[in-house]
Amino acid sequence: MLLYNGSKFVKGNVFEDPRGNKFTFYKNTKNGKLFTMENGVRVGLTEGQVNKLKLLNEDTITKKIEVPKIIGIDIKFDFCEEKFRILENSLKSFNVYIDSDNQNHFIGYVCFDMKNVTLGSFTLEFLKEYQKSGLVDVMFEDMTGEQYKTVWIYGIQNIQDDIYLFLFESKKE
């Protein structure tokens, strides 16, 4: 069984209804969730019906999943040599959501405190107006990382005092 960002609805997880029928989760839809039954038939269930299903092997949900701590995020803008670096002391939050229809497409955000960020050769105006592609490199404390080739970067937005939000769309490399 797999978990993603705390959700038990990951492709391949098996559920059981009160009658003992088994449903394998396939994907989210606008009106509910799509499952495959044991006989291979695909069935769409509404949220009300899904709430009656029980995840098999539910004991694995209670296991704590260790997510390595982020120590920094590098943002490389197209045609720029220097990277815009956000270190853990200024990072407020980071998250990436998978598009349920296209498992290789992601929408992500970085929320950070501008007071603790060094702009380097970048200007605040450049960061606000940048609307192209680039590369987002996430570094973890265990020296591993994730890299997202951005399809589109939306310029940073001031959301409160010195707190800024950086949005991007990407394909995972």
Beta strands, then each sheet from edge to edge (+ up, - down):
strand 1: 14-16
strand 2: 22-28
strand 3: 33-37
strand 4: 42-45
strand 5: 54-55
strand 6: 70-77
strand 7: 84-87
strand 8: 91-98
strand 9: 105-113
strand 10: 134-140
strand 11: 145-160
strand 12: 163-172
sheet 1: 4+ 3- 2+ 1- 5+
sheet 2: 7+ 6- 10+ 11- 12+ 9- 8+
end
